[in-house]
């Protein structure tokens, strides 16, 4: 039986559309150009940072983020707030919790994302970030941390995310059950791959998780 449901953040709970639009403006290109470059990286299994390099050869992400913070110290920049939540998040997490499941948020995010997520007052039992843990997906250590904070055996955990490489496959390797969310570029692309059969479920939205939990029980 699944006792804890753990959620990835980007393109699972948070729409990154506004983030990428701000990046496009920062890079001096249209949103169409950056989105197309990101889609190409997703299709080629290359990191999203390669899209920046494609648009601006020699791009230094850390230096650019530092410069952006100096230019706009009070702006969201590459961050997010409650306006970026997908519409189904609050109700779906609340319903899963009401059904008796522990709800945890844990994804590859910087420490500042922790404050943003906590400020949203989501119906979750705890929030965690990779930077806060000092280990990122898909490393096994990340999923060991997930099991530790949940206080559950891996088989009692359902990990929900939009990617095979960062979410479904490493979580399954750690002994967890998994749900692949068809949301965002990676979600749609990865759901079409043969490896998607490794997921216990492929869903189009978070409200579809309750029937999955009932089936896994």
Buried (B, 14 or more C-beta within 10 A) or exposed (E): EBBBBBBBBBBBBBBBEBBBBBBBEBBEBEBEBBBBBBBBBBEEEBEBEBBBBBBEEEBEEEEBBEEBEEEEEEEBBBBBEBEBBBEBBBEBBBBBBEEEBBBBBBBBBBEBBBEBBEEBEBBBBEBBBBBBBEBBBBEEEBBEBBBEBBEBEBBBBBBBBBBBBBBBBBBBBBEBBBBBBBBBBBBBBBBEEEEBEBBBBBBEBBEBBBEBBEEBE
